[in-house]
């Protein structure tokens, strides 16, 4: 029974046998809680590796359907050895497909110009005033709306399209890959082209 749970958890997360065993032990054999435990552990691993230099990697091209939509994305890692692995290349392909499908504007929050954020806040203020919401609540409401805005325009903040039922973001997906592969991985830049746009 435990062996079956470990196997299932490994397939779901890509984590090692001992990590899966420990996660199941910590979560009283609840597979969902074990996944969450591993994800939290993976995030810690990813944070530790985030400071390391990522100067290798891939520039990957993805052309969708009949050639009317295409993506170029650069995803960096630490070594050319990892860049050639199936796990890494699969991650890069998933990222390219996410860009094609969901059309982010920026890779991360720090790339969003302050002028864009200020303009959004002004729009939200006007909406709240129109709705008659008390002014003392505006800051909290606007903060929530800005978080949603990041989730629309920033690749790292977008919900992973293949698992839209969960709250896994592209940042979480990359962190999971970092934990599994053992190297820092950074989405550097992308360009999305669509005929007629």
N, C-alpha and C positions, 0 to 999 in steps of 0.2 A: 504493500500500500504506500509506504513512505517512498519507496523507489520510484513508483509511478508518479507520485507528486513531484519528486525531484526532477524526473525526466520532463514532465509537463512544464514545470517552472523554467527549466533550462531552455526549452523550445521557445517559450514566451519571451524570455529576457536575454538569452545569450550568456547568462552568468555561469560561473564555475560551479562544480558539484558541491564543494564545501560551502560556498556562499549560499547556494540554494538550500542546502541542509540547514544552515544557520538561520536563514530567513524563515523557513518553515517552523523551526523550533521557536523562534521569537514570536511568531504569529499563531501558534497553536494549530499548525497545519491548514490555516486559512490561506488559500492560494492568492486571493486578491490583496490581503494584507501583506503577504510575503512579497508580492510584486512591488507594492508601495515601499516596503522596507528596502528592497534591492535598489529601487529607483533613488531613494534618499541616499543610499550608500554610494550609488553611481554618481550622484550629483557631487558628493564630497570628493570622490576620486577625480571628477572632472575639474573641480575647483583647484585641486592640488596641481593638476597638469596644465592649467590655463596659463600659467606664467612661462611655460616652456616655449621656445621658439619653434614656429611652424613655417618652414621655408621650402618644403617639398609639397607634392600634391598633384592635383589634376585640374586641367581646364576641360570641362565636359560639355558636349553639345547635345541637345535633345530637340528633335524635330517631331512635332505632333501631327498625327493624321496625314492629311494630303499636302503637307508642306506650307500651310498658311500660318503656323505658329512655331516659333523656335526660341530656345533658351541657350545662352552660354553662361556657365557658372564656373568660378574658380573656388575650389575647396582645398585648403592647405593642411598638411600634416607635418610631422617631424622628419620622416625618412622616406626615401624613394621605395624602400622595401614595402612599407605599409601601403603606399600609394598603388602598388601593384596587386594588393590582396583583394579577394572577392568581396569580403565584408566592406572594405573601404569604398570600392567601386560601386557596390550596391547602394551604400549610403549616398554617394554623390549623385547617382541616378535618381534616387528618391527625392533629393533636394531639388534637382532640375525639374522633375515632374511637378513638385509642389509649386515651384515658381510659375510653370506653364499654366497650371490649373487655377491658382489662387491670386496670381498677379500682385505680389507685394511691390512696394515702391523702394523700400530701403532694406538693408540687411539687418540693422539693429537700431535701437532707440537713439543711440548717440549720433546717428547720421541724420535724424529728423531736424530740419532747421527750426530754430526758435520761433521764427516768423510764422511758420505753418502751425505750430502749437498754439501760439497766441491767437491766430485767426480762428482756429477751432474753438478755443475757449470763449471767444466773443460770440460765435454762433450759438454755443451752448447757453451762454448767459441770456441771449435774446430769446431763445426757446423757453428757458425757465421763467423769464419775465412774462412771456406770452401765456404760459401755463398757470401763472399765478402762484408759483412755488415761493415759500418764504425765503428771503434773501440770506438768512443765517444758514440755510441748508445748501446753498449753491456750491460752496467749495467742495463739500463732500460728494455731491452729485457729479460735479464737473470732473473730479478726480476719477470717479468710476467710468465716466464717458471717455476720458483720455486713455484709460487702460484698454477699453474696447477699441479705440481708435488705433492704438499701437498694435493690437491684435489683427487689425485689418491691413495696415500698411508696412509692418516690420516682419520680415521673414522669420526671425528668431522667435517672435511672439505669436506667430500664427499657429492655430491648432493643426496638428498633423492630419492631412486629408484622408489618409488610409485608416485613421482611427478617430474619426470625428466624434464618436460616442464617448470617448474619454476626454480628459483635459490635457492630453499629452501635446506639448508644443514642439516645434522644430528644435528649439533650444534643448528640450528634454531628450529628443531623438539623438541629437549630436552628443549630449552628455552620456547617454547609454552606450553609444559607439566608442566614446573615449574610454569609458570603463572597460568595455570588452576588448578593444584593440590595444589600449595601454599607451596611447600617444595623444598629445594635444591635437585637436582638429578645429579649424577655423574656416567659416564661410567668409571668403574675402570680398567677393563682388559678383555681380551678375548683370546680364542684359537680357531683356525679354522683347522679342520682336513678333508683331502680329500684323499680317497684311491688312492695310486699310486704316491702321491706327497711327 
